[in-house]
Amino acid sequence: MELILWRHAEAEAGDIDQPDAARALTPKGQKQAAKMAEWLDRVLPNTCRVLTSPTTRTVQTASALGRKFKIMPHLGPDSTAEEVLEAAHWPTSREPVLIVGHQPFLGQIAALLITGQRDEWTLRKGAICWIAQRVKDETDANFIRAVMGPDLVGK
């Protein structure tokens, strides 16, 4: 299985009058999302399922990809790594899954799948971490296929 973790791009700062879930992407965030989406669209298989948190900033980030996506209410900012892995059907899904979400759960998933330990890794805004699994000598092994930030994918 392949799991691509995409942190939402830069969003507006929160304020008292606006719920966190309503925070939209900044102009810089829109550019970050567009740059990463262009790269992802070139490299993602057509069969990739795209799942996103219901927040405005994650939906805007996912929309930049121009592919169908499913909004998953239980993938919000307070989700756990285990909830997200369950939604992605890790490790049994036959198709790649792209999760558009939040810190800290994206970093926690990356740490857990790569090291087998719970840890607090950080994915920068707009960045992806692509994790793949292979079977070698009858043992499942997870590895990082790519880590990419929007500042590294063209202009």
C-alpha positions in Angstrom: 0.0 0.0 0.0 1.0 3.6 -0.5 -0.1 6.4 1.8 0.5 10.0 0.9 0.1 12.5 3.8 -0.5 16.1 2.6 -0.6 18.9 5.2 -2.9 21.7 4.3 -1.2 24.8 3.0 -0.8 28.1 4.9 -4.0 29.3 6.4 -5.3 32.6 7.8 -4.5 33.2 11.5 -7.5 32.3 13.7 -9.4 34.9 15.6 -12.1 35.0 18.2 -14.9 35.6 15.8 -14.1 32.8 13.4 -14.2 29.1 14.1 -10.9 27.2 13.5 -12.6 25.0 10.9 -13.5 28.1 8.8 -10.0 29.4 8.4 -9.2 29.7 4.7 -5.9 29.6 2.8 -3.9 32.7 2.5 -2.8 33.9 -1.0 0.6 32.2 -0.2 -1.3 29.1 0.9 -3.2 29.0 -2.4 0.1 29.2 -4.3 1.6 26.4 -2.1 -1.4 24.2 -2.7 -1.3 24.8 -6.5 2.4 24.0 -6.8 2.2 20.8 -4.8 -1.0 19.8 -6.6 0.6 20.2 -9.9 3.5 17.9 -8.9 1.1 15.4 -7.2 -1.1 15.2 -10.3 1.9 14.2 -12.4 3.0 11.4 -10.1 -0.1 10.1 -8.4 -1.7 7.0 -9.9 -5.2 7.6 -11.4 -6.6 5.1 -8.9 -5.5 7.1 -5.9 -8.3 7.8 -3.4 -8.2 11.3 -1.9 -9.6 11.9 1.6 -9.7 15.2 3.3 -10.6 16.8 6.6 -13.8 18.9 6.5 -12.0 22.2 7.4 -12.0 25.0 4.9 -8.2 25.0 4.5 -8.0 21.3 3.8 -10.8 21.3 1.4 -9.2 24.2 -0.5 -5.9 22.4 -0.5 -7.5 19.2 -1.8 -9.4 21.2 -4.4 -6.2 22.5 -5.9 -5.5 18.9 -7.1 -8.5 19.0 -9.4 -9.5 15.4 -8.6 -12.5 14.0 -6.9 -12.1 13.8 -3.1 -14.1 12.6 -0.2 -14.6 14.8 2.9 -14.3 12.7 6.0 -15.8 14.4 9.1 -13.7 12.3 11.4 -10.4 13.5 9.9 -10.6 16.9 11.6 -7.8 18.7 13.5 -8.4 16.6 16.6 -8.2 13.2 14.9 -5.8 10.6 16.1 -3.2 8.8 13.9 -5.2 5.5 14.5 -8.4 7.1 13.2 -6.7 8.3 10.1 -5.0 5.0 9.4 -8.4 3.3 9.8 -10.0 5.7 7.3 -7.2 5.0 4.8 -7.6 1.2 5.3 -3.9 1.0 6.2 -2.3 -1.4 5.4 -4.8 -3.4 3.4 -6.0 -0.9 0.7 -5.2 -2.1 -2.8 -5.1 1.5 -4.1 -3.0 4.4 -2.9 -4.6 6.9 -0.5 -3.9 10.6 -0.2 -4.9 12.1 3.1 -5.2 16.0 3.2 -5.0 16.9 6.9 -3.4 18.5 9.9 -0.6 18.4 12.4 -0.1 16.7 14.7 -1.7 13.6 13.4 0.1 13.6 10.0 3.5 13.7 11.7 2.5 11.1 14.2 1.4 8.8 11.3 4.7 9.3 9.5 6.7 8.5 12.7 4.7 5.5 13.6 4.8 3.9 10.1 8.5 4.6 9.6 10.0 3.9 13.1 7.3 1.8 14.7 7.3 4.3 17.6 4.9 7.0 18.6 6.6 10.4 18.1 5.9 14.0 17.1 7.3 14.6 13.7 6.4 17.8 11.9 5.2 18.2 8.3 5.5 21.8 7.1 2.5 23.5 5.7 1.8 22.4 2.1 4.3 19.5 2.3 3.7 15.8 1.6 5.2 12.6 3.0 4.7 9.6 0.8 5.0 6.3 2.6 5.0 2.9 0.8 4.9 -0.6 2.0 6.6 -3.6 0.5 6.9 -7.2 1.5 10.5 -8.5 1.7 11.4 -12.0 2.9 7.8 -12.4 4.1 8.0 -9.3 6.2 6.2 -6.0 5.7 8.5 -3.0 5.5 7.5 0.6 5.3 9.7 3.2 3.7 9.6 6.8 2.7 9.1 7.1 -1.0 9.2 11.0 -1.1 9.1 14.0 1.2 8.5 17.2 -0.7 7.6 20.8 0.2 5.9 23.3 -2.1 9.1 25.3 -2.2 10.9 22.5 -4.0 8.4 21.8 -6.8 8.9 24.5 -9.5 8.0 28.1 -9.6 
